[in-house]
């Protein structure tokens, strides 16, 4: 069976750098940090007191007041990003078969705020005071379900949950649905809203977060010798995928083409990556083979780049193993250095960044890379954005549980 081609025709985002894709992109090119003191709750007793929060987000700008109360913030963020992506793609939903339009969205944790608040209601006021909307606010597939209802999307629809690889899995599954003829269009991406007392407290407890409370904007420092953990981010990003020939025929704006997907597991440790990078190495090789792209053709890598001791050196090692001598010609950057780690939404904003990098010929910097780790010795685009005429790129995502994903994107010839 010949696989059909897949175009990216719509992008949307709400991130700590802006409440739309264009504002986020401009801030990334400028090297802007989205980190600052947490405002969602009192951090007096927390070892980490900062995060990359959304600024100025009001759910009622996207959902009416009554409906907003029935949704957890992770769904608010996904619908906001989805609205932008659906407008951006330019599809007239009244003129296409919506039974052929899929909706596959990812989240790592889902409605953690709702779970946190409801646990307190149960403890303080008893089971009769639990909201009837608790389950539908909390469950991880709520964003996919509500988005499908909102836009009338009646094709394949589900949620992917693989920690920080969730959104990349969603994008890969959406690509497959179109390639194999199960859908002609898909709304995909991911979101997270884990800047909560439980969310931050739990990651503090496992010592995954940076504790650079005196200077939050420099705390996310992927590949730097002095990195001390990741910075929690929140938000969401959405992509509209479309069968390539359909997009061409209607004269759609095509950001990039999705070519390949690789997915593996380390089967090693629930939180730590395999020390030799075995799972990521296999995911990247699988994705490139799926895309039929030679190693030497890749110009750019959007790294997982979390700013944790283990991830950054293991990811660097994996790239060296995959690309050999060509690794020295790659531009490698970390979007997380500015938006923080959006967990289940990370792979979505990073795939969107890849598409824009290919389309516009610019690559954003990795900020706060002041003292490079000797084990991390690649070109991480430190300091400032630069022009980059990339033909092919990859985006890596890794998640607790040993999950590894890699997406391959290609520039569209003008």
C-alpha positions in Angstrom: 0.0 0.0 0.0 1.3 3.5 -0.9 1.2 5.8 2.0 -0.5 9.1 1.4 1.4 12.4 2.0 0.5 14.6 5.0 0.6 18.3 5.2 0.5 20.7 8.2 -1.9 23.4 7.3 -2.9 24.9 10.6 -1.1 25.9 13.8 -2.3 27.3 17.1 -0.8 27.8 20.6 -1.2 29.2 24.0 2.1 29.2 25.8 4.0 31.1 28.5 5.3 33.4 25.8 2.0 34.3 24.2 -1.6 33.4 23.7 -1.2 32.7 19.9 1.3 31.0 17.7 2.7 34.2 16.1 3.4 35.9 19.5 5.0 32.8 20.8 7.2 32.4 17.7 8.4 36.1 17.9 9.3 35.7 21.6 11.2 32.5 20.8 13.2 34.2 18.2 13.9 37.0 20.6 15.2 34.5 23.2 12.5 35.4 25.8 12.1 33.4 29.0 8.6 32.7 30.1 9.6 31.9 33.7 8.6 33.8 36.8 7.2 33.4 40.3 4.2 31.1 40.6 0.9 33.1 40.9 -1.6 30.2 40.9 -1.1 29.4 44.6 1.0 30.2 47.7 4.5 28.7 47.3 5.7 29.4 50.8 6.3 25.8 51.7 7.6 24.7 48.3 11.3 24.2 47.4 10.6 25.5 43.8 8.6 28.7 43.7 8.5 29.5 40.0 7.3 28.1 36.7 6.4 29.2 33.1 2.8 30.1 33.6 0.4 31.5 31.0 0.0 35.3 31.2 -3.4 36.9 30.9 -5.3 33.7 29.9 -9.0 33.9 30.5 -11.0 30.8 29.6 -14.1 32.8 29.1 -12.5 34.4 26.0 -12.8 30.9 24.4 -15.7 29.2 26.2 -18.8 30.7 27.6 -18.9 31.1 31.4 -21.2 28.2 32.2 -19.3 25.8 29.9 -15.9 27.0 31.2 -16.8 25.8 34.7 -17.3 22.3 33.3 -13.8 22.0 32.0 -10.3 21.7 33.6 -7.7 24.2 32.4 -5.9 21.6 30.3 -9.0 21.4 28.1 -9.4 25.2 28.1 -5.8 25.5 26.8 -6.4 22.9 24.1 -9.6 24.5 22.9 -7.9 27.9 22.7 -5.1 26.5 20.6 -7.5 24.4 18.6 -9.6 27.5 17.7 -6.5 29.2 16.3 -5.4 26.1 14.3 -8.8 25.5 12.9 -9.1 29.2 11.7 -5.5 29.1 10.4 -6.0 26.0 8.2 -8.7 27.8 6.2 -10.9 24.7 5.8 -14.6 25.3 5.4 -16.1 22.5 7.5 -19.4 22.9 5.8 -17.9 21.7 2.6 -15.9 18.7 3.7 -16.8 15.3 5.1 -16.4 15.6 8.9 -16.6 11.8 9.3 -13.1 11.9 7.7 -11.8 14.5 10.2 -10.0 12.9 13.2 -9.2 14.5 16.6 -6.3 12.9 18.4 -4.9 15.0 21.3 -2.4 14.3 24.0 -1.9 15.1 27.7 0.5 13.7 30.3 -1.6 14.2 33.4 -5.0 15.6 32.4 -7.2 17.3 35.0 -4.9 17.4 37.9 -6.3 20.6 39.3 -9.8 19.2 39.3 -8.6 16.1 41.1 -6.8 18.2 43.6 -9.8 20.4 44.3 -12.3 17.5 44.4 -10.1 15.6 46.9 -10.4 18.7 49.2 -14.2 18.8 48.7 -14.5 15.2 49.6 -12.3 15.6 52.7 -14.0 18.8 53.9 -17.6 18.4 52.8 -18.2 14.8 52.1 -19.0 12.7 49.0 -22.4 14.3 48.3 -20.8 17.6 47.4 -18.6 16.1 44.7 -19.4 17.8 41.4 -21.3 15.8 38.7 -18.7 17.2 36.3 -15.7 15.9 38.2 -15.1 12.8 36.0 -15.5 14.6 32.6 -13.3 17.5 33.8 -10.5 15.2 35.0 -10.2 12.4 32.5 -7.4 12.7 29.9 -9.6 12.3 26.9 -11.8 15.3 27.8 -9.8 17.6 25.5 -10.2 15.3 22.5 -13.9 14.7 23.3 -14.8 18.4 23.8 -12.7 19.5 20.7 -14.5 16.9 18.5 -17.9 18.2 19.8 -16.8 21.9 19.3 -15.8 21.5 15.7 -18.1 18.6 14.7 -15.2 16.2 14.0 -16.6 12.7 13.6 -13.6 10.7 12.5 -11.2 8.7 14.6 -10.8 10.4 18.0 -9.0 9.5 21.2 -6.3 10.7 23.7 -2.7 9.7 23.9 -1.1 9.5 27.3 2.6 8.8 27.5 3.9 11.5 29.9 6.1 14.0 28.0 5.8 12.1 24.7 2.0 12.3 24.7 1.6 15.1 22.1 4.2 13.6 19.8 2.3 10.3 19.9 -0.9 12.1 19.1 0.7 13.8 16.1 2.3 10.5 14.9 -1.1 8.6 15.2 -2.8 11.4 13.3 -0.2 11.2 10.6 -0.7 7.5 10.3 -4.5 7.9 10.1 -4.2 10.1 7.1 -1.3 8.1 5.5 -3.3 4.9 5.6 -6.6 6.4 4.5 -8.5 6.3 7.8 -8.9 10.1 7.7 -8.3 13.0 5.4 -7.8 15.6 8.1 -6.9 15.6 11.8 -6.8 18.1 14.6 -3.9 17.0 16.8 -1.5 18.3 19.5 -1.5 18.4 23.3 -1.9 20.4 26.4 -1.1 20.4 30.1 -2.1 22.4 33.2 0.1 21.0 36.0 1.2 24.2 37.7 -0.8 23.3 40.7 0.0 22.6 44.4 0.1 18.8 43.7 1.8 19.1 40.4 4.6 21.3 41.6 4.8 19.6 44.9 5.2 16.1 43.4 7.9 17.1 41.0 9.7 18.9 43.8 9.5 15.6 45.8 11.2 13.7 43.1 13.8 16.5 42.7 13.1 17.0 39.0 12.6 20.7 39.1 15.1 23.5 39.2 15.3 25.3 42.5 16.9 28.5 41.1 14.4 30.6 42.9 16.6 33.7 43.0 16.7 33.9 39.2 13.8 32.0 37.5 14.5 33.3 34.0 17.9 31.6 33.9 16.7 28.4 35.5 15.9 26.4 32.3 19.4 25.9 30.9 19.5 22.9 28.7 22.9 21.4 28.0 24.5 23.8 30.5 27.0 22.5 33.0 25.1 24.2 35.9 21.6 22.9 35.0 19.7 21.7 38.1 16.3 20.5 36.7 13.5 21.5 34.5 11.1 24.4 34.8 7.4 23.5 34.7 5.4 25.0 31.9 1.7 25.0 31.0 -0.4 25.6 27.9 -1.2 23.8 24.7 -0.5 23.7 21.0 -2.5 22.4 18.0 -1.8 21.3 14.5 -4.2 20.6 11.6 -3.0 17.8 9.4 -4.4 17.3 5.9 -4.0 14.9 3.1 -1.3 16.6 1.0 -3.0 16.5 -2.4 -6.2 17.9 -1.0 -4.3 20.7 0.6 -2.5 21.5 -2.7 -5.6 21.5 -4.8 -7.4 24.0 -2.5 -4.4 26.2 -2.4 -3.8 25.9 1.3 -0.9 27.4 3.1 1.3 24.4 3.9 3.8 24.9 6.7 5.6 21.7 6.3 5.2 18.0 5.4 5.1 15.3 8.0 7.2 12.4 6.7 8.0 10.0 9.5 7.4 8.8 13.0 9.3 6.5 15.3 8.1 5.2 18.7 10.0 3.0 21.1 10.4 2.2 24.8 13.5 1.8 26.9 12.1 -0.9 29.2 14.6 0.3 31.7 13.4 2.6 34.4 10.1 4.4 35.2 11.7 7.9 35.2 15.3 7.7 34.1 16.3 7.3 30.4 18.5 4.4 29.4 22.0 5.5 30.0 23.1 4.5 26.5 20.1 6.3 24.8 19.1 3.0 23.2 15.4 3.8 23.0 15.8 7.2 21.6 18.4 6.0 19.1 16.0 3.4 17.8 13.1 5.9 17.7 15.2 8.4 15.6 16.4 5.7 13.2 12.9 4.3 12.8 11.5 7.7 12.1 14.1 8.5 9.5 13.7 5.1 7.8 9.9 5.6 7.8 10.4 9.0 6.2 13.0 7.6 3.7 15.3 10.5 4.7 19.1 10.1 4.7 21.0 11.1 7.8 23.0 13.6 5.9 19.9 15.4 4.7 18.8 16.4 8.2 19.7 20.0 9.1 17.9 20.7 12.4 16.9 18.9 15.6 14.4 20.2 18.1 15.7 18.4 21.1 13.7 17.1 24.1 16.3 19.3 25.9 14.8 19.3 29.4 17.6 20.9 31.4 18.0 17.8 33.6 21.4 16.2 34.1 20.5 12.9 32.7 18.3 13.9 29.7 20.7 16.4 28.1 23.8 14.3 28.1 22.0 11.1 27.0 20.1 12.9 24.2 23.4 14.4 23.0 25.0 10.9 23.1 22.0 9.4 21.2 22.3 12.1 18.4 26.0 11.3 18.0 25.3 7.6 17.7 22.6 8.2 15.1 24.2 10.9 13.0 27.9 10.1 13.3 30.2 12.8 11.9 27.1 14.6 10.4 26.1 15.5 14.0 28.5 18.4 13.9 26.5 20.0 11.0 23.2 19.9 12.9 21.6 22.9 14.5 20.1 21.6 17.8 17.9 23.7 20.1 15.6 23.4 23.1 12.2 25.2 23.0 11.9 24.3 26.7 14.7 26.8 27.5 12.0 29.4 27.1 8.5 27.9 27.5 9.5 25.4 30.2 8.4 21.8 30.1 4.8 21.7 29.0 4.8 17.9 29.7 2.0 16.4 27.6 1.9 19.5 25.5 5.6 19.8 24.8 5.8 17.7 21.7 3.0 19.8 20.1 4.6 23.2 20.5 8.0 21.7 19.5 6.5 20.2 16.3 4.9 23.6 15.5 8.2 25.3 16.0 9.8 22.8 13.6 7.2 23.6 10.9 7.8 27.3 11.3 11.6 26.8 11.2 11.3 25.0 7.9 8.9 27.4 6.4 10.5 30.7 7.5 14.2 29.7 7.5 14.9 30.8 11.1 15.9 28.8 14.1 15.4 30.1 17.6 18.2 30.0 20.2 18.7 27.8 23.3 18.9 30.4 26.0 20.9 30.4 29.3 23.6 28.2 27.8 26.5 30.0 29.5 28.8 27.2 30.6 28.4 24.2 28.2 28.6 20.8 29.8 31.7 19.0 28.3 29.4 16.0 27.6 27.1 18.3 25.7 29.3 19.6 22.9 27.0 20.1 19.9 25.7 23.3 18.2 22.8 24.1 20.4 22.2 27.6 18.8 23.3 29.5 21.9 22.6 33.1 22.5 20.6 34.3 19.4 18.4 33.1 16.6 19.9 32.6 13.2 18.9 32.0 9.7 18.8 28.3 8.7 17.7 27.0 5.4 16.7 23.6 6.6 15.4 20.9 4.4 14.5 18.2 6.9 14.3 18.2 10.7 13.4 15.9 13.6 11.7 16.6 16.9 12.4 14.3 19.8 10.2 13.7 22.9 10.8 11.4 25.8 8.5 10.5 28.7 8.4 8.9 32.1 7.9 5.2 31.5 10.8 5.1 29.0 8.6 6.3 26.1 10.6 7.8 23.1 9.2 9.4 20.0 10.6 11.1 17.0 8.9 13.1 14.2 10.4 13.9 10.8 9.3 17.0 9.0 10.2 18.3 5.6 10.3 21.8 4.0 7.8 22.4 1.2 9.3 23.4 -2.1 8.0 26.8 -3.1 
